[in-house]
C-alpha cells in the first residue's frame, strides 16, 4: 500500500498519512472492527504479479524461530514464556448450508474461487507429536470467508537485496464463523484436502505471532503470520476519542511488526540448492502463464513451424526475452532450460499435427482412387434397377 493522500474524517478534520502507511488496512479495520467474527492477519511470503504465495524458506523460518525464542525481536513486545509446539490436522470439506442458515449463505463462496463453488468447512483435530488425532471429534469447526487482501509495499531498503531474499507482506481480513457440530454432518460434502500443522504461537498484548510448518501430502511450507487480537483492538477502538486515528495507530503497529519480521527473514541467506529450486519454479511459473496467453502460444507455433535448428534457436530466444521482461531477476541457466523444454513440447505438438494431416490427406487420396476404379458405383440409398433380357 503506497501513500494515498490525507483522508477526511467524519468530524471534518484530516487524519494525516505518512510514507509507508497502509491506508487500505486502516480503512478496512475502521469499517469492520465491530464484527465479532473478524480475523485480521498479516503473512510473509512472495508476490509475483497478482499472486501471493505465503511462506518463507526453511532457513528463514528456522532463524526467525530461534530469534523469537531467544527474545531477539524486542519491537514485537512478546510476553514471557516459551510456547510449546501444537500439532493439529485440518480437514476441509465442501459445505452446503441449510436454507434457513442466512449467515452462512451470505458468505456464500467461502474461500472458493468463483461464486458457483460451495463454501468450505474446516474441522481441526488436536494431535500427538507424531500427527495422530487424539480423538474422533474436532475441537473446532468453522467456515472462513475472505473479505479482502491488502498487499503492503516493500521498504526502500529491500531494493538493495537479492531478489530471492526479498519478503513480501499481505494483510488479510476474513470472517470466521464457528459452527456447532450438532447437525453438521448432513451438510458436509467431499473432502477437499487435509493438512498437518506444527505451530508455535508467541503472545503479545495486541497480537500473536505464529510460526507454522504446514504439510500437505509430500509438500511442506513454512508460514509466518502476525494475527491481531481483536478483543484488544476493539477495546482500544471503543475508548478512542478519534477512531480513525486509533485505527491508523493500530495499523502502523501491525505493519511495523510485519516489516521487522520481513527484514529479519530477508537477512537470512538461502542454501544454494533451495535457491536454484526457487529460481527454476519462478521461471517455469512465468513461462506457464505466458503460454496460456493466445498471442504468445500462436507466435511460438509460428516459429517452430519453420524447419531447421536455427528456427528452434530463435523460438527459444523469443521465450527467454519474454520472461526477462516480466521478471526483475532471473537465473539464465534455469531460463534457458525451461524455455528449451517449452520449445521442444511445441515442436512435438507441431510434428504430431503434421503427421495426422499427412495421414488424413493419404486417406482422402485412397478413397478418391477407389471411387474412380468403380465408375458404376452408386451413391448410398440409390436402388439399382434390374434390366430385363431381350
Order of alpha helices (4+ residues) and beta strands (2+ residues): beta-beta-alpha-beta-beta-alpha-beta-alpha-beta-beta-beta-beta-beta-beta-alpha-alpha-alpha-alpha-alpha-alpha
